[in-house]
Amino acid sequence: MTTWEYLTTPLLIHNTAAILNNWGKQGWELVQVVQGPEGGLVAYFKRPVSQDQAANTGLAAAAEAARQFEGDTK
């Protein structure tokens, strides 16, 4: 059985293709784009988790997404 990890991230209208391509290069598949609670768009992604991956891989990806959204390049 395939095990999935999920990611949600804001989708900035002026940079949509770059954001989607960035996540796609990291193995994330776009599942859906919905209107966020504050009016912006939110993208939902998924990717399969291998047996060898750590359980917190999704947390690391979410932290990276937050840093990118906030403009932190460190």
C-alpha positions as CSV (number, residue, x, y, z in Angstrom):
1,M,0.0,0.0,0.0
2,T,1.3,3.5,-0.9
3,T,1.7,5.8,2.0
4,W,1.4,9.5,1.3
5,E,2.7,12.7,2.8
6,Y,0.9,16.0,2.2
7,L,1.8,19.7,2.0
8,T,-0.3,22.8,1.9
9,T,1.2,26.2,0.8
10,P,0.0,29.6,-0.2
11,L,-0.1,30.1,-4.0
12,L,1.0,33.6,-5.0
13,I,-0.9,34.7,-8.1
14,H,2.1,36.6,-9.6
15,N,4.5,33.6,-9.2
16,T,2.2,30.6,-9.7
17,A,4.3,28.6,-12.3
18,A,7.6,29.1,-10.3
19,I,6.0,27.9,-7.1
20,L,4.3,24.8,-8.8
21,N,7.5,23.9,-10.6
22,N,9.6,24.2,-7.5
23,W,7.4,21.7,-5.6
24,G,7.1,19.5,-8.6
25,K,10.9,19.2,-8.8
26,Q,10.9,18.0,-5.2
27,G,8.5,15.2,-6.1
28,W,5.2,16.9,-5.0
29,E,2.1,16.4,-7.1
30,L,-0.5,19.1,-7.1
31,V,-3.8,17.7,-5.9
32,Q,-6.0,20.8,-5.6
33,V,-6.0,24.6,-5.4
34,V,-8.7,26.2,-3.2
35,Q,-9.6,29.7,-2.0
36,G,-8.0,30.2,1.4
37,P,-9.9,31.6,4.4
38,E,-8.4,35.0,3.9
39,G,-9.0,35.2,0.2
40,G,-5.7,33.9,-1.2
41,L,-5.2,30.6,-3.0
42,V,-3.9,27.5,-1.1
43,A,-2.3,24.6,-3.0
44,Y,-2.5,21.1,-1.8
45,F,0.2,18.6,-2.7
46,K,1.0,15.0,-2.1
47,R,3.9,12.6,-2.7
48,P,4.6,9.0,-1.8
49,V,6.6,8.2,1.2
50,S,9.2,5.5,0.9
51,Q,9.7,3.0,3.7
52,D,13.2,4.5,4.3
53,Q,12.0,8.1,4.8
54,A,11.8,9.5,8.3
55,A,8.3,10.2,9.7
56,N,8.9,13.9,10.0
57,T,9.8,14.5,6.3
58,G,6.5,16.4,5.8
59,L,7.3,18.6,8.8
60,A,10.6,19.6,7.2
61,A,8.9,20.4,3.9
62,A,6.3,22.5,5.7
63,A,9.0,24.4,7.5
64,E,10.8,25.1,4.2
65,A,7.5,26.3,2.6
66,A,6.9,28.7,5.5
67,R,10.5,30.1,5.1
68,Q,10.0,30.5,1.4
69,F,6.6,32.2,1.9
70,E,8.1,34.6,4.4
71,G,11.0,35.4,2.1
72,D,13.7,33.9,4.3
73,T,16.4,32.5,2.0
74,K,18.6,31.0,4.8
